[in-house]
């Protein structure tokens, strides 16, 4: 029996993309997957809802639970966490995946967009972590994984879109601080970031469309890397800023062609931000 059978994973923004892929990877191992996201009705450009994603988790071999959650809303977050605990008995893993992106320079960034990114990325990550920690403290091998970049404090990562970079780095600062704060209690806090762009709706709709998509890897590389991290001892693996292919290479993976969205040379893959 898989070590994840019966474990409960709470994933924000899991109705599509990387969050959904991580959920499916763990569902195949028998995990309970809480799909905590906002999409309840199908969208023309954003396929999938919390309900369809939860059904896929169940079909994959786990148990899916769809919960309407806007991570900006404190009451919704706490209610969803309690619902997850009431349904499955606890929380073993938290994945802070929900994120907003707006790649504009300072003068082109309206404050509504600025606030959205900081409320979802930094504040939402802090809030959801805070709500889950009392339950993670009771888990046997508790992990929190933020989908956020290494803290590369270089001008080149800030100058083109300072508001977005600040919001994403806020998620990484949660890793840095909480890993130290909860090290003695045994909760692992780590970050995971892709080496290349990942084929998601964000790339398709915001970052170049079909041409950019062909230069991506699939979300499954992030899912497999997350799975590898969750297999580690939470008391020994914390405070890390992981890159997806480095995690898998250390785990013995040598075939990365399986993760290409299209069969193109490695040199044509599009690097992601911050690496």
C-alpha positions as CSV (number, residue, x, y, z in Angstrom):
1,X,0.0,0.0,0.0
2,X,1.3,3.5,-0.9
3,X,2.5,5.7,2.0
4,X,0.1,8.3,0.7
5,X,-3.0,6.1,0.9
6,X,-5.5,7.9,3.2
7,X,-3.3,11.0,3.5
8,X,-5.0,14.3,3.0
9,X,-3.6,17.0,0.6
10,X,-5.0,20.5,0.6
11,X,-4.2,22.3,-2.7
12,X,-5.2,25.8,-3.5
13,X,-5.9,26.6,-7.2
14,X,-6.2,22.9,-8.0
15,X,-8.9,23.0,-10.6
16,X,-6.4,23.1,-13.4
17,X,-2.7,23.3,-14.3
18,X,0.1,22.5,-11.9
19,X,-2.1,22.3,-8.8
20,X,-4.4,19.8,-10.5
21,X,-1.4,17.7,-11.8
22,X,0.0,17.5,-8.3
23,X,-3.4,16.4,-7.0
24,X,-3.7,13.7,-9.6
25,X,-0.2,12.4,-8.9
26,X,-1.1,11.9,-5.2
27,X,-4.6,10.7,-6.0
28,X,-3.1,7.8,-7.9
29,X,-1.4,6.8,-4.7
30,X,-4.7,6.8,-2.8
31,X,-4.6,10.2,-1.3
32,X,-7.5,12.4,-0.4
33,X,-7.2,15.6,-2.4
34,X,-9.0,18.8,-1.4
35,X,-9.5,20.9,-4.5
36,X,-9.7,24.4,-3.0
37,X,-10.3,26.9,-5.8
38,X,-12.7,29.5,-7.2
39,X,-13.9,28.0,-10.5
40,X,-17.4,26.6,-10.1
41,X,-18.5,27.2,-13.7
42,X,-16.7,26.3,-17.0
43,X,-14.8,29.2,-18.6
44,X,-14.2,29.5,-22.3
45,X,-10.4,30.0,-21.9
46,X,-9.9,28.2,-18.6
47,X,-11.1,24.6,-18.8
48,X,-12.0,22.7,-15.6
49,X,-13.9,23.4,-12.4
50,X,-13.4,22.4,-8.8
51,X,-16.0,19.7,-9.4
52,X,-14.6,18.2,-12.5
53,X,-11.1,18.2,-10.9
54,X,-12.4,16.5,-7.8
55,X,-14.1,13.9,-9.9
56,X,-10.8,13.3,-11.7
57,X,-9.0,12.8,-8.3
58,X,-11.6,10.2,-7.4
59,X,-11.3,8.5,-10.8
60,X,-7.5,8.4,-10.4
61,X,-7.8,6.3,-7.2
62,X,-8.1,8.8,-4.4
63,X,-10.9,10.8,-2.9
64,X,-11.6,14.3,-4.3
65,X,-13.3,17.0,-2.3
66,X,-14.3,20.2,-4.2
67,X,-14.4,23.3,-2.0
68,X,-15.1,26.8,-3.2
69,X,-12.3,28.9,-1.8
70,X,-11.0,32.4,-2.6
71,X,-7.7,32.6,-0.7
72,X,-8.3,36.3,-0.2
73,X,-11.3,35.5,2.0
74,X,-10.2,34.5,5.6
75,X,-13.6,33.0,6.5
76,X,-13.7,30.8,3.4
77,X,-10.1,29.5,4.0
78,X,-10.8,28.5,7.6
79,X,-14.2,27.0,6.7
80,X,-12.6,24.9,3.9
81,X,-9.8,23.7,6.2
82,X,-12.3,22.7,8.8
83,X,-14.4,20.9,6.1
84,X,-11.4,19.0,5.0
85,X,-10.6,18.0,8.5
86,X,-14.2,17.0,9.2
87,X,-14.3,14.9,6.0
88,X,-10.9,13.2,6.1
89,X,-9.8,13.5,9.7
90,X,-6.8,15.8,9.3
91,X,-4.4,17.5,6.8
92,X,-1.0,16.0,6.0
93,X,0.2,18.2,3.1
94,X,-0.6,21.7,2.0
95,X,0.3,23.0,-1.5
96,X,0.1,26.7,-1.9
97,X,-0.4,26.9,-5.6
98,X,-3.0,29.7,-6.1
99,X,-1.3,32.7,-7.8
100,X,-2.0,35.8,-9.8
101,X,0.3,37.2,-12.5
102,X,0.5,40.6,-14.2
103,X,3.8,41.3,-15.9
104,X,3.6,45.1,-16.1
105,X,6.2,47.8,-15.3
106,X,5.6,50.2,-12.4
107,X,3.7,53.0,-14.3
108,X,1.5,50.5,-16.1
109,X,0.5,48.6,-12.9
110,X,-2.8,49.8,-11.6
111,X,-3.2,49.3,-7.8
112,X,-6.2,47.0,-8.3
113,X,-3.8,44.5,-10.0
114,X,-1.1,45.1,-7.5
115,X,-3.5,44.4,-4.6
116,X,-4.8,41.2,-6.4
117,X,-1.3,39.7,-6.8
118,X,-0.3,40.5,-3.2
119,X,-3.6,39.3,-1.7
120,X,-3.5,36.0,-3.6
121,X,0.2,35.2,-3.7
122,X,1.7,36.5,-0.5
123,X,-1.3,37.0,1.8
124,X,-3.2,34.0,0.5
125,X,-0.2,31.7,1.1
126,X,0.4,33.1,4.6
127,X,-3.3,32.8,5.5
128,X,-3.8,29.2,4.2
129,X,-0.6,28.1,5.9
130,X,-1.7,29.7,9.1
131,X,-5.1,27.9,8.9
132,X,-3.5,24.5,8.1
133,X,-0.6,24.5,10.6
134,X,-2.6,23.4,13.7
135,X,-3.7,20.3,11.8
136,X,-0.3,19.7,10.1
137,X,1.2,19.6,13.6
138,X,-0.7,16.5,14.2
139,X,0.4,14.7,11.0
140,X,3.1,12.1,10.9
141,X,5.2,13.6,8.0
142,X,3.7,17.1,7.4
143,X,4.8,19.1,4.3
144,X,3.9,22.5,3.0
145,X,5.0,23.3,-0.5
146,X,4.8,26.8,-2.0
147,X,5.0,27.0,-5.8
148,X,7.4,30.0,-5.7
149,X,10.9,30.9,-6.9
150,X,14.3,30.9,-5.3
151,X,15.0,34.2,-3.6
152,X,17.3,35.6,-6.3
153,X,17.6,39.2,-5.2
154,X,18.9,40.5,-8.5
155,X,17.7,43.7,-10.2
156,X,17.0,41.8,-13.5
157,X,14.2,39.9,-11.8
158,X,12.6,43.0,-10.4
159,X,13.0,45.7,-13.0
160,X,10.6,44.4,-15.7
161,X,7.7,43.7,-13.3
162,X,8.5,44.7,-9.8
163,X,4.9,44.2,-8.4
164,X,4.7,40.6,-9.6
165,X,8.2,39.7,-8.4
166,X,7.4,41.2,-5.0
167,X,4.2,39.1,-4.8
168,X,5.9,35.8,-5.8
169,X,8.9,36.4,-3.6
170,X,6.5,37.0,-0.7
171,X,5.5,33.4,-1.1
172,X,9.1,32.3,-0.9
173,X,9.7,34.5,2.1
174,X,6.9,32.5,3.8
175,X,9.1,29.4,3.2
176,X,12.2,31.0,4.5
177,X,10.5,32.2,7.7
178,X,8.1,29.3,8.5
179,X,10.7,26.7,7.8
180,X,12.8,28.2,10.6
181,X,9.8,28.9,12.8
182,X,8.4,25.3,12.7
183,X,11.6,23.3,12.3
184,X,11.5,21.9,15.8
185,X,7.9,20.9,15.4
186,X,8.7,18.9,12.3
187,X,6.7,20.7,9.6
188,X,8.6,21.0,6.3
189,X,8.2,24.2,4.4
190,X,9.8,24.1,0.9
191,X,9.4,26.0,-2.4
192,X,9.3,24.4,-5.9
193,X,9.8,26.2,-9.1
194,X,10.1,25.0,-12.7
195,X,13.3,25.3,-14.8
196,X,11.3,26.0,-17.9
197,X,7.9,27.5,-18.6
198,X,5.1,25.0,-17.9
199,X,2.2,24.4,-20.4
200,X,-0.7,26.0,-18.5
201,X,-3.5,28.4,-19.2
202,X,-1.3,31.3,-18.0
203,X,1.2,30.6,-20.8
204,X,-1.5,30.0,-23.4
205,X,-3.5,33.2,-22.5
206,X,-0.9,35.6,-21.1
207,X,2.6,34.6,-22.1
208,X,2.8,34.1,-25.8
209,X,0.1,31.6,-26.8
210,X,0.8,28.6,-29.0
211,X,4.4,29.6,-29.8
212,X,5.3,29.7,-26.1
213,X,3.3,26.6,-25.4
214,X,5.4,24.5,-27.8
215,X,8.5,25.5,-25.8
216,X,7.1,24.3,-22.5
217,X,7.3,21.3,-20.4
218,X,4.1,19.7,-19.1
219,X,2.7,20.1,-15.5
220,X,3.6,16.5,-14.8
221,X,7.3,17.4,-14.2
222,X,6.2,19.6,-11.3
223,X,3.8,16.9,-10.1
224,X,6.5,14.3,-10.0
225,X,9.0,16.7,-8.3
226,X,6.4,17.5,-5.7
227,X,5.8,13.8,-5.1
228,X,9.5,13.2,-4.6
229,X,9.6,16.0,-2.1
230,X,6.6,14.7,-0.1
231,X,8.4,11.3,0.2
232,X,11.2,12.9,2.2
233,X,11.4,13.1,6.0
234,X,9.8,16.4,6.9
235,X,12.2,16.9,9.8
236,X,15.2,16.6,7.5
237,X,13.9,18.3,4.3
238,X,12.8,21.9,5.0
239,X,13.7,25.4,4.0
240,X,14.7,24.4,0.4
241,X,14.1,26.3,-2.8
242,X,13.8,23.4,-5.2
243,X,14.0,23.4,-9.0
244,X,11.8,20.7,-10.6
245,X,14.4,18.9,-12.8
246,X,17.1,19.1,-10.1
247,X,14.7,17.3,-7.7
248,X,14.0,14.5,-10.2
249,X,17.6,14.2,-11.3
250,X,18.6,13.6,-7.7
251,X,15.9,11.0,-7.5
252,X,17.4,9.1,-10.4
253,X,15.3,10.4,-13.4
254,X,17.3,10.7,-16.6
255,X,14.6,10.9,-19.2
256,X,13.3,14.5,-19.3
257,X,12.0,14.2,-22.9
258,X,8.8,12.6,-21.4
259,X,7.9,16.0,-20.0
260,X,8.2,18.1,-23.2
261,X,4.9,19.5,-24.4
262,X,6.2,19.1,-27.9
263,X,9.2,17.2,-29.3
264,X,11.7,20.0,-29.6
265,X,15.4,20.3,-28.8
266,X,16.3,21.1,-25.2
267,X,17.9,24.3,-26.3
268,X,14.5,25.6,-27.6
269,X,12.8,25.2,-24.2
270,X,11.8,28.5,-22.7
271,X,13.4,29.3,-19.3
272,X,11.1,30.4,-16.6
273,X,11.5,33.6,-14.6
274,X,13.9,33.7,-11.6
275,X,16.2,30.9,-12.7
